[in-house]
């Protein structure tokens, strides 16, 4: 395993970051599209897809931003 993978797994196990599954559940529960999330977080649609698929670790700042976005958020 790479050092990055070990670091990500340690973060996930200690609940210090958001998992891909919880990121997807958050998006679906709020009926956001990938484009909606990308616009709200200021990231690309592709990066949102990477986060959902687990291809890229979700940075803590993104996890914190999702906590700040409610269902009534406009973007």
C-alpha positions as CSV (number, residue, x, y, z in Angstrom):
1,X,0.0,0.0,0.0
2,X,1.1,3.5,-0.7
3,X,1.6,6.0,2.1
4,X,-1.3,8.1,0.8
5,X,-3.6,5.1,1.0
6,X,-2.5,4.3,4.6
7,X,-3.0,7.9,5.6
8,X,-6.5,8.0,4.0
9,X,-7.5,4.7,5.7
10,X,-6.3,6.0,9.1
11,X,-8.3,9.2,8.6
12,X,-11.5,7.2,7.7
13,X,-11.1,4.8,10.6
14,X,-10.7,7.6,13.0
15,X,-13.8,9.4,11.5
16,X,-11.7,12.4,10.7
17,X,-12.8,12.5,7.1
18,X,-15.9,11.7,5.0
19,X,-16.1,8.4,3.2
20,X,-17.2,8.1,-0.4
21,X,-20.4,6.4,0.6
22,X,-21.3,9.1,3.1
23,X,-20.5,11.8,0.6
24,X,-22.8,10.2,-1.9
25,X,-25.6,9.7,0.7
26,X,-25.3,13.4,1.6
27,X,-25.7,14.4,-2.0
28,X,-28.6,12.1,-2.8
29,X,-30.4,13.0,0.4
30,X,-30.5,16.6,-0.6
31,X,-31.4,15.8,-4.2
32,X,-28.2,17.6,-5.5
33,X,-26.8,16.8,-8.9
34,X,-23.1,16.5,-9.4
35,X,-23.1,19.9,-11.0
36,X,-25.0,21.4,-8.0
37,X,-22.4,20.1,-5.6
38,X,-19.5,21.2,-7.8
39,X,-20.9,24.7,-8.0
40,X,-21.6,24.9,-4.2
41,X,-18.1,23.6,-3.3
42,X,-16.2,25.5,-5.9
43,X,-14.7,22.3,-7.4
44,X,-15.1,20.5,-10.7
45,X,-17.8,18.1,-11.5
46,X,-15.2,15.5,-12.2
47,X,-13.7,15.9,-8.7
48,X,-17.2,15.4,-7.2
49,X,-17.4,12.1,-9.1
50,X,-14.0,11.1,-8.0
51,X,-15.0,11.7,-4.4
52,X,-18.2,9.7,-4.8
53,X,-16.4,6.7,-6.4
54,X,-13.7,6.7,-3.8
55,X,-11.0,7.4,-6.4
56,X,-9.8,10.4,-4.4
57,X,-9.7,11.0,-0.7
58,X,-12.2,13.6,0.4
59,X,-10.3,16.5,2.0
60,X,-11.4,17.6,5.5
61,X,-12.3,21.1,4.1
62,X,-14.8,19.5,1.7
63,X,-16.3,17.4,4.4
64,X,-16.7,20.5,6.6
65,X,-18.2,22.4,3.7
66,X,-20.8,19.7,3.2
67,X,-21.8,20.1,6.8
68,X,-22.4,23.8,6.2
69,X,-24.7,23.3,3.2
70,X,-28.3,22.8,4.0
71,X,-31.2,21.7,1.8
72,X,-32.2,25.3,1.2
73,X,-28.7,26.3,-0.1
74,X,-28.8,28.2,-3.4
75,X,-26.1,28.1,-5.9
